[in-house]
Amino acid sequence: MTAMTQTNKEYATALFTLATENNAVDEYEKSLLEIGNIFKENPDYIKVLESPAIPLSERISFIDKAFESTYTEYLVSFIKVLCENGHITEICSCIEAFCDLVRIYKNRTIATVYYVEPLSVEQKTALIEKLQKISGKVIEPEFIKDESLIGGIKVQIDDKIFDGSIKNRLNKAKGVISE
């Protein structure tokens, strides 16, 4: 996860406003995730787009050639504005901020589930249903293997942590014993 700045939030908010006005929130989100992956997989492309050794007009032309046949005019313009204003290195952070706004708009949240032993499909389904009831939001789960837990699971939703790991239980027992 990258650092979120006020600038990232302002760019994301402007694009989100445009997406809602055009009834294209889902389309923009899908396209921006693809664009973010392109930049993550090709970090040298960002270096080219931020290079003062290459005239701005050429860098803008590179953006047109790479994106205009696949993405809407507004998304291509968004990339161009970031480049023109010297913020192209922050494109992934802007996309993250946009996706955060979409989650709020659609009452979704990410639940990060840490586990040692993989959960079955049934366990995942039951866990997601329970988390949706607890949070009142649609859950987007992320599953991460964490050997340090020893067993059980730990879940983080927004700023809340639900720790059902054996490691946590052992630490609690250790605290009681040492009192």
KEDRENFI-927935 format. One record per residue: residue in three letters; x, y, z of N, C-alpha, C in turn. Coordinates in pm, whole numbers, plus 32768, in hexadecimal, padded with zeros to 4 digits. Atoms other than C-alpha are relative to their C-alpha. Layout:
alaXYZXYZXYZ;...
This chain:
met80547F8A80008000800080008059807C8000;thr7FB07F87800C808481547FA27FC680708055;ala802B7F907FAD8073829780657F9780537FB5;met806B7FB2803A7F388360802B801580938024;thr7FED7F727FE67F6784D780057F80804A7FDD;gln80737FAC80217E6E85F27FEA7FF3800E7F69;thr80017FF480927ED186147E7D7FC07F847FC1;asn803B807C80347E7D84A57E3A7F6980018012;lys808F7FFE7FE17D2C84D27EE27FB680637FA8;glu80417F9C80547CDE860C7E1B7FF07FCE7F70;tyr800B803880867D2C85667CCE7F967F927FFD;ala805F806F7FFA7C6684317D337F718034800D;thr80857FC87FEC7B3E85027DA77FCB803F7F80;ala802A7FC3807F7B3585C57C617FD67F947F9C;leu8020806B805D7B3B84847B967F837FB4802D;phe807680457FCC7A3983DF7C7A7F8180507FE3;thr80727FAA801E795085097C4F7FD87FF17F6E;leu80198012808F797284E67AD77FC27F767FE6;ala8034808880117931836F7AEE7F6D7FF8802B;thr808B80057FD277F283A07BB77FA580517FA2;glu804F7FAF805E777884B57ACD7FE47FB57F7E;asn800E804D807B77AC83C979A77FC47F748017;asn803480857FDD7711829D7A5D805F7F927FD2;ala7F9A805D8030785781E77A1B80617FD88070;val7FA880207F8E78E1819B7B77803F7F767FEE;asp7FCA80898010790480257B3380647FF97F8D;glu7FA78000807479A1805E79DC808580448021;tyr7F867FB97FDB7A99815C7A6480547FAE8060;glu7FB580507F9E7AF6807E7B8980497F8D7FBB;lys7FC4807280487B347F517AA88076802E7FAA;ser7F967FCD80597BFD801D79AF80778034804F;leu7F917FCB7FAF7CC980CD7ABC80527F91803F;leu7FB480717FC97D257F817B5C805B7FC47F95;glu7FAD8031806F7DA17F0B7A078076805F7FE7;ile7F977F9C80187E63804F79D480687FFB806F;gly7FA4800B7F8E7EF980337B31805B7F887FF1;asn7FAE807980157F6E7ED27AE2806780157F91;ile7FA17FE2806C800D7F4B799F8077804E8037;phe7F947FAF7FC980D480507A5D80547FB28065;lys7FB580517F9E81337F5B7B74805A7F9B7FBA;glu7FB28064804A81AA7E597A77806C803F7FA8;asn7FA17FBA8057826B7F6179B18032807F8045;pro7FD57F8A7FB68312804A7AAE805A805E7FAF;asp7FAC7FAA8055840380C979A47FAB80617FAE;tyr80587FA7804C82D9815E78EC7FE78081804E;ile80117F887FAD82A0824C7A10807D80577FF7;lys7F837FB38009840F82B179FF8006804E7F7D;val80027FBC808283E68305788F7F9F80758005;leu80667F987FFE82A883CC78D080228074805D;glu7FDA7F927FA6834A849679E6808480417FD8;ser7F7C7FD08027849484D279337FFD808C7FC2;pro7FF97F7A803B84DD864378F7805680037F80;ala7FAD8007807885D285D477E77FAC7FE87F82;ile805A8018807184A88576770D7F9880717FFF;pro80627F92800483CF869876987F747FD08029;leu808680237FD08275869C77387FA67FD37F8E;ser80568025807181CE868A75E380177F6F7FD5;glu7FE1808C80228281853E759E7FC87FA2806A;arg803480557F94822384B376F37F687FF37FF5;ile80928003801280B6851076B47FDD7FA77F89;ser80148055807580CF84687560800F7F6C8025;phe7FEF808A7FD0814F832B760C7F817FCF8045;ile807B80247FB8801A832D76EB7F907FE57F9C;asp8068801480667F34835675BE80127F797FBA;lys7FE6807C804A7FDA823775047FE57F858057;ala800F80747FA87FCF815276337F707FE9802E;phe8080800F7FBC7E70819776B37F8480297FB2;glu807A7FC7803A7D85825275CA7FAA7F9D7FB3;ser80528060804B7D15812474FF7FB67FA0805D;thr803B80607FA37CB7806076387FA78040806A;tyr80467FC27F8F7C388158773B7FB980807FD7;thr804F7F89801E7B41827877458059807C7FFC;glu7FBB7F80800D7BAC83D676EE801E803C808A;tyr7FEE7FC77F7A7B7E843D785B80737FBE804D;leu7F9480457FB97C69833378E2808880207FC2;val7F837FDB80427D72838277DE802580908027;ser7FE77F757FD67D4D84F47834803280058090;phe7FD480087F757D75849A79A480957FE08008;ile7F72802580027EC483F4795D805380757FCD;lys7FB87F8D80397F2E851D7889800D80718065;val7FFC7F957F9D7ED48617799A80667FDF806C;leu7F9B80277F9D7FA285527A96808C80177FC9;cys7F7D7FEE803F80C5855679A2802280957FF2;glu7FE97F71801680A086C7794C801F804B8082;asn7FF07FBB7F808090872C7ABB806E7FC58057;gly7F8F80397FB681BC865A7B247FD87F9D806C;his8030805F7F9B80EF85597BE67FF17F727FCA;ile80128085803C810A84287B0480347F91805C;thr7FCC80677FA481D583707C0F7F987FDB8069;glu806880197F9C809E83827CEA7F847FBF7FC5;ile8077803680417FB282DC7BF37FC37F8C804E;cys803580737FB77F92819A7CBC7FBC802B8083;ser803F7FCB7F867F47825F7DFA7F7C80447FDF;cys807E7FC1802A7E3F83277D3F7F967F957FE2;ile805D806D801E7DA381E37CC57FCF7FC08082;glu802A80367F7E7DA281597E297F9A805B8043;ala805D7FA07FC37CF782977EA37F797FFB7FB8;phe807C800D804C7BF582767D8C7FB47F83802D;cys803F807E7FD57BB1810B7DF07FC9800B808E;asp80337FE77F797B8B817A7F5B7F7A804A7FF9;leu807D7FB680117A7F82717EEB7F907FA67FCB;val8063805F803579CF815E7E277FCE7FA58070;arg802980567F9179CE807E7F5B7F9C8048805B;ile805B7FB17FAB792B8191802A7F7A800F7FB9;tyr80787FEA8052783081DA7F137FAA7F827FF9;lys8048807E800F77D3806A7EF47FF37FB28084;asn8008803E7F7C77E4801E806B804C7F7B8003;arg7FA88075800079027F2780398079801F8057;thr7F837FF07FB67A367EED810A80577F847FEA;ile7FA28070800C7B6B7E1280FF80107FC08089;ala7FE1804C7F877B927D028202807E7FAF7FE1;thr7F84804B80127CF57C82821A7FFE7F8D8063;val800880797FAF7CEF7B1C829B80897FBE7FFF;tyr7F7E80417FF17E367A9283207FE77F728033;tyr8015808C7FDC7E4B7917833C80847FB47FF9;val7F8F805B800D7F4177FA83687FD97F8F7FA1;glu8035806C80547E7576DD82D47F95803C7FA4;pro80647FC9805C7DAB7730819C7F727FDC802B;leu808C80167FDE7C36775381D47FBA7FBE7F89;ser804F803F806A7B40767D81117FA180697FC7;val80617FA6803F7A45772080297F8D801B8060;glu806E7FF17FA0793676E1812D8027805B8073;gln7FD07FAB7F927A0677828241800B80917FD3;lys7FF57F7980357A5078B081677F7780407FF1;thr80887FCC801478E178D8810D7FC180258085;ala803B7FE67F7C787178BE8279804380798042;leu7FB67F907FC6798179B082EA7FD580857FC0;ile80277F85804679277AB281E17F7280298027;glu80897FE17FD877B47A9982387FFD803B808D;lys7FFD7FCD7F7778017ACC83AA803C808D8005;leu7FBF7F7C800378E97BF283637FA4806A7FC4;gln805F7FA2803B77DE7C9382877F9580288065;lys80637FE27F9876E47C7883A6803C805C806A;ile7FBE7FAF7F9A77DD7D0A849E8017808F7FCF;ser7FD97F7D8034784D7E2983BE7F8C804D7FC0;gly806C7FBF804977087E6F8306802A802B7F74;lys7FCC7FDC808577D67E8781C680177F827FAE;val7FD9806C805A781E7DB0809880977FED8012;ile7F74801E7FE279697D0480E0804B7FD67F81;glu7FA0802A80667A887CED7FE780737FBE804A;pro7F9780427FB07B677BE5808580877FF97FB9;glu7F768019802D7CE07BD2806280387F988060;phe7FCC806B7FAC7D7A7A8F80E380987FFF7FF9;ile7F6E7FFB7FF87EE37A99815A80317F968061;lys7FC580677FAB7FA9797481E1806280418062;asp7FAA7FC87F97805479C7832D80257F918062;glu7FD180707FAD811D78AF83CF800F80258093;ser7FE87FD67F758156797F850A7F857FEE8058;leu807A800E7FB17FEC794A85767FF67F798047;ile7FFD80897FCD803177DA85C87F847FB37FD4;gly807F803C80287EC1778A85827F928068800D;gly806F7FA27FF97D6C782E8566800E806B7F95;ile7FFB7F9280607D30797384AC7FFC80878049;lys800A7F767FD27D4B7AEA84DB7FC5804F7F8B;val80447FB380687C6C7BDE841C800A80948020;gln80007F6F7FF17C997D5283E67F9B803A7F9E;ile80617FB780507B737E22836D800A8091802A;asp7FEC7F717FE37BB37F9683558063800C8074;asp7FA37FF17F8F7C4C7FEB84A97FE67F9C8070;lys802080657F9B7BC37EBB8562804B7F7E7FE2;ile7FBC8081800F7C817D7785A17FB57F998054;phe803E80717FBC7BD77C3085FA80697F918000;asp7F8E805C7FF97CE97B4886767FD77F7E8043;gly802180857FCE7C8879DA869B80747FA07FEB;ser7F8C805480187DEA795C866E802F7FBC8081;ile7FC680457F8D7E9578648752806B80578040;lys7F987FA77FCC7FB4795A87767FC280678060;asn80437F9E7FAA7EC27A5E88067FD07FBF8082;arg803180477F887E28795F88F480747FDF805E;leu7F8B801D7FAD7F8278F7896B8034807F8045;asn7FD47F827FC47FE57A6289A47FA5802C8072;lys805F7FDF7F967EA87A9B8A6F80177FA8807A;ala7FE8805E7F927EEB79648B3D808580228047;lys7F7E7FD87FC9805479D28B717FEE807B805B;gly801A7F887FB07FD57B248BF07FBB7FDE8083;val804980297F877EE87A7E8CE9805F7FB98060;ile7FA3804D7FAD7FF779938D688067805C8043;ser7F967FAA7FC880F67AAA8D9B7FCA806B8060;glu80397F9D7FA380037B828E6980107FD8808F;
